[in-house]
Amino acid sequence: MPLGEDGNGWKKKTSDIKEHYDFKEVLGTGAFSEVVLAEEKRTQRLVAIKCIPKKALEGKENNIENEIAVLHRIKHPNIVTLEDIFESTSHLYLVMQLVSGGELFDRIVEKGFYTERDASQLIHQILDAVKYLHDMGIVHRDLKPENLLYYSMDEDSKIMISDFGLSKIEGAGSVMSTACGTPGYVAPEVLAQKPYSKAVDCWSIGVISYILLCGYPPFYDENDAKLFEQILKAEYEFDSPYWDDISDSAKDFICHLMEKEPLKRYTCEQALQHPWICGDTALDKNIHESVSAQIKKNFAKSKWKQAFNATAVVRHMRKLQLGTSLEGPSQITPTNSTQRRENEGSMCRIE
């Protein structure tokens, strides 16, 4: 159904959004939207407004309606809030909570002191938020560091999950099988074109945990097909010397999340009960120098912003004889790490 022709009462009609908000500056641009810093005239409160021209949405209406439907239901302290929705004849405007603390990796690099315990506390917040989503029947499907933002510049700021463009609300009996996500963070069952569930988010949290403790991704290859092979086999290792000072508890936690078999993989609830998260096994040793050096080497900002042609991934998946999506074209976005040492890896191994 075209935008504006349904009966969604949560959309407010407007002839001009600038009657309600003063636009300040562009914060970012996407494939078919622009995010603007704006001040609400009535309250002088700053917000972020996602401006989506309807012309750009032709044929994509369902995607944006899905994002709105997901966001509109969510109220959690670690998830960016959709505060209002306006619709004009030409645009859709999503008024979002302003999150001003910057990206996860930037903050880690800027810190002078960073420990396993810091990483554990970050992952605790992410697990809590994703458990909330899962309890609501919502799967994020694209959890990655770029979608994790700090609420403010305060030293003890909370972390926030953003970007629900690939979220999916599980319906009764529905099966998700669209290949979506970002290659370095996507679960094996997604690449294998098997029906999947909330467990894909738990895998991604395992990958993020791995990166937070060493600064580089568990899976990497310049060739996407080889990268997919690594992920399909769940081949990764805790390389020396980068993991020498990391606790066995942290490695055990990661192994339970980056478990190849979805049914054996930890749920968010199980992960929250792991001693590395809820106990005192996360170490206080400063690992900042090693981790920040690897982040700067492996996660160049220019890489994060690259556009990507999804047909390349579809082509690689066909070469791997993974078949085609049951739901539609691949929605995999680019991996965001640069060259790291070539490493065939092995199954998860704690040395």
Residue, then its C-alpha position, 0 to 999 in steps of 0.5 A: m500500500p502506498l505511503g499515506e494511503d493507510g490508516n496508521g494513526w501514528k503518522k502526522k500530516t504536515s504541509d511543511i516540516k519546518e513549521h515544527y522544526d528548525f533544520k540545523e545541519v546534515l548529520g549523514t546521508g544514506a542510499f535514499s535518505e538524509v539525517v538532519l540535526a534539527e531543533e523543535k520550535r516548541t521545546q527548543r530540544l535537539v533531535a535527529i530527523k531522517c528525511i525520506p523523499k517518497k520518490a526514492l521509496e517507489g517500490k521500497e515502501n514495504n521496507i520503510e514501513n517495516e522500519i517504522a513499525v519496528l521502531h514505533r514499538i520500541k522503548h528501551p534505554n539502550i535503543v535509539t527512540l523514534e519519537d515522532i513521524f511526519e508525512s508531507t506530500s513529498h517526504l516522510y520524516l522520522v524524528m529520532q532521539l539525538v545520540s551525540g556521543g559518537e561511534l563505538f570504535d572512535r571512543i575506544v581509540e580515544k580512551g587512554f585506558y580500556t579493559e576486558r571489564d569495559a568490554s564486558q559492560l558494553i556487551h552487557q548493555i547490548l545483550d540487555a537491549v537485544k533480549y528486549l527486542h527478542d522478547m518482543g519478537i523483533v530480530h535486528r539482523d544487522l548488529k555491528p559496531e557502526n550501529l552502536l553509538y554513545y548516547s553522550m560525550d560523558e565518560d560513563s555514557k551508555i551505548m545505544i543500538s541504532d539502524f533498524g532498516l533490516s529488522k524483521i518482526e517474527g510473525a506466527g509461523s513466519v520463516m526468515s531466509t533473506a540473506c541480509g546483514t554485513p558479511g563479517y558479522v553474519a551468522p553461518e545459517v544466513l549464508a547457508q540460506k537456511p531459515y534462521s531466527k533470533a540466534v543470528d543476533c547472538w552470533s553478531i554479538g559474539v563477533i562484536s565481543y571478539i573485536l572489542l577484545c583484540g581490535y580485528p575481526p574473527f573472519y576476514d578475506e579480501n575474497d568474499a567467497k573465501l570469507f563466506e567459507q570461513i564463516l560457514k565453517a565457523e573457523y576462527e582462532f584466538d591468535s597470539p600475541y593479541w589474545d595472550d592477555i585475555s581471560d579464558s572466561a572471555k574466550d569461553f563466552i565468545c565460543h558460546l555465542m559464535e557457535k556454528e549450530p544455532l540451537k546450541r548457540y547461547t541466547c541473550e538470556q544465557a549470555l547475560q548469565h555467563p560469569w564474564i558478563c554477570g560475574d567478576t571474571a572480566l580482567d582489569k588489565n589495560i589492553h588499550e594500546s594493542v586493541s586501539a592499534q588494531i582498530k585503527k589498522n583494520f577499521a578505517k573510517s573510509k571503509w565504513k562509508q563505502a557504497f556496495n553493489a549487492t549483486a557481487v555477494v549474490r554472485h559469490m553465493r551462487k558460486l558457493q552453491l548456496g542458492t538464492s534467497l527465498e524472500g528476495p534479493s540479497q541485502i548484505t552490505p559491505t564488510n568494513s575491515t581492511q587487510r589483516r594477516e592472512n590466516e586460515g584459522s581453525m575451529c574455536r580454540i582456547e589455548 
